[in-house]
Amino acid sequence: MSQIEDLPLEIALFPIRGCILPPGEHLPLNVFEPRYLNMIDDAMAGHGYVAMVQPRGDGPREAPRLERVATAGRIVSHTETQDGRYLIVLAGICRFTISGEAVRRTPYRVARADYSGFESDLDPSPPADGMRGQLLEVMRAYFDLTGLSADWASLQSAPVNAVVDRVVMAAPLDPVHKQALLIAHAGPDRASILCSLMEEALAQAGQTGRA
């Protein structure tokens, strides 16, 4: 298991609006833009980490303002395609606050990472098993609404924390809501917020997640 002292204090940033990486989850990525191919090359030659962060949608197009909380991800799979793209998988390790940006002569941005306050990401989160019934009930209605599919039999036994994080990653939630879920404590807190957001979407559509 990683320790805080093992994590890079400076880490390349991969900004994608609407995309978050909760610690403990895996994110497949198709990398094709030259500056980010360069970023992956540098990461693979170094400590093997890049960070997922959401742009806030304002500021210069080439250097938009970023959300303050990002996730350090370790590259655990890397394949190069015949047309020069990289297919990678990032394993979420630990969230951090962007305390500033390092001045580097690279085409991609590099953050100074402050992991304080997120040490618990490296330990198992409190389980949200008591929310399984409510969560699955609301999920069924929300998935019907949004066209998402799921293996419901598997979800009956899957760890609730993992179910929550995977829904957070896949669901068509507003990027602001996704960021709030990323910042929230894993376990019951994140599960409760996710249920509330799905119920709000159902209410706006004139549906309900309750039997």
Secondary structure, DSSP 8 states (H G I E B T S, - for coil): ---GGGS-SEEEEEE-TT----TT-EEEEEE-SHHHHHHHHHHHHTT-EEEEE-B-S-S-TTS--B-SEEEEEEEEEEEE-TTS-EEEEEEEEEEEEEEEE---SSSS-EEEEE-TT-GGGGS-----GGGHHHHHHHHHHHHHHHT----HHHHTTS-HHHHHHHHHHHS---HHHHHHHHHS-TTHHHHHHHHHHHHHHHHHTT--S--
